Amino acid sequence: MSAVWHPFTQHGLREPIPRIVRGDGAALWSDDGRRIIDAISSWWVTTHGHNHPRIAAAIAEQARTLDQIIFAGHTHAPAETLAAELCAMLPDALTRVFFSDSGSTSVEVALKMALGYWRNRGAARHRILVLEHGYHGDTIGAMSVGARGVFNQAYAPLLFDVGSIPFPDPGCEQASYDALEAACRTGAAAFIVEPLVLGAGGMRMYPPAVLAEMQRICRAHDVLFIADEVMTAWGRTGTLTACEQAGVVPDIMCLSKGLTGGAIPLAVTMASEAVYQAHYGPDRATMFFHSSSYTANPIACAAANANLAIWREEPVAGRIASLGERQGRRLAALAQHPRVSGARRLGTIAAFELDGDEGYLSDRAPRLMARFREAGVLLRPLGTTLYVMPPYCIDDDDLDAIYAAIGEACDAR
Ligand SMILES: *Cc1c(COP(=O)(O)O)cnc(C)c1O
């Protein structure tokens, strides 16, 4: 019997939990010697592929040099380099980099920055606006700004109240704009949004023009615009960040998942100079009150620096474009299947609905996962939504195998 308590797992169902012993590129191996294609990038984190030699080498080297140092009142080269390189790669208006260790924490930091900004400027703004169906993590603040449902019902008494803006379904964009405008007019602190794709909310996609218009409305009312790029950045949507496609520069941007290429936990919350300056001054009471033990861990920063070097020196954009095209062709063929609807793609993310209206708690998704596991493919449906989001290094044979497994699942009832 294992003592391990797994995330999002009902152990009482005694569903099998494969033991993974090795990874390489787009593949994983289980302890019974089976090769498994990682079609979801190990929950959206692995970008270049598992065990990338440059990232692995950077981790090993840093672990021999400096493993950990308190980051309050101290600094180190891996963090300084990473902050400078992030500022160089991302829009000029994002001038400050605050480190933490997960996507959820980067969101907590973003929310605290927004409230600190308004408090230090002497304004009583604290209401947070969110987009319907959003997901921002599983800590209390991150759950508060995410969609409510069975996932967080037990914790509802702890969650704070937010203003929810309807998702901009095609043809209904104006209703979203009007709701956002009305909510902004009452004086909100910030609007937090997943740019272009709502991941855990079912890979719901909306066009760049909508993102740009939402930002315009926020700006017109001085409401801080927080882009949660935890899933969408690092090439997932076809560009370095999703905001880039909309010409949007947020006031605060959350990055994590692919920041280290998916090798080791790290997150940053990037902020505009105005947000930083609101916390800057001679008074200790206006400093930004946040820290965690492993803030800017040097080994994690070294992994991120290796990831950034790969972005600078290797044809990553070409790989992403190629994967997008190759996914697109296979998705178009699959979309002909009578049980498939809502086929959509953005960058390296392909998604669709498989008919059937059971919710997240039905046993359909686990049954599908078991079927995919048999076929040697790691896929994890979101309710009735299936999506394919592999590492950028995946080859045609593995992509074919993924789509063949999906095709067979569509045929079987
Ligand atoms: C995964 C995710 C998070 C949470 O990140 P963790 O590292 O799992 O805490 C936050 N926001 C978005 C958009 C995500 O997809």
The ligand as an SDF file (V2000), in Angstrom:
LIG
                    3D

 15 15  0  0  0  0  0  0  0  0999 V2000
   -2.0250   25.5540  -14.1170 C   0  0  0  0  0  0  0  0  0  0  0  0
   -2.5270   26.9490  -14.0080 C   0  0  0  0  0  0  0  0  0  0  0  0
   -2.3970   27.6870  -12.8240 C   0  0  0  0  0  0  0  0  0  0  0  0
   -1.8570   27.0850  -11.5590 C   0  0  0  0  0  0  0  0  0  0  0  0
   -0.5300   26.7180  -11.6660 O   0  0  0  0  0  0  0  0  0  0  0  0
    0.0780   25.6670  -10.6180 P   0  0  0  0  0  0  0  0  0  0  0  0
    1.5290   25.6540  -10.9320 O   0  0  0  0  0  0  0  0  0  0  0  0
   -0.6020   24.3670  -10.8920 O   0  0  0  0  0  0  0  0  0  0  0  0
   -0.2070   26.1970   -9.2560 O   0  0  0  0  0  0  0  0  0  0  0  0
   -2.7880   29.0040  -12.8400 C   0  0  0  0  0  0  0  0  0  0  0  0
   -3.3170   29.5680  -13.9370 N   0  0  0  0  0  0  0  0  0  0  0  0
   -3.4680   28.8950  -15.0780 C   0  0  0  0  0  0  0  0  0  0  0  0
   -4.0320   29.5930  -16.2650 C   0  0  0  0  0  0  0  0  0  0  0  0
   -3.0990   27.5530  -15.1560 C   0  0  0  0  0  0  0  0  0  0  0  0
   -3.3150   26.8620  -16.2830 O   0  0  0  0  0  0  0  0  0  0  0  0
  1  2  1  0
  2  3  1  0
  2 14  2  0
  3  4  1  0
  3 10  2  0
  4  5  1  0
  5  6  1  0
  6  7  2  0
  6  8  1  0
  6  9  1  0
 10 11  1  0
 11 12  2  0
 12 13  1  0
 12 14  1  0
 14 15  1  0
M  END
$$$$
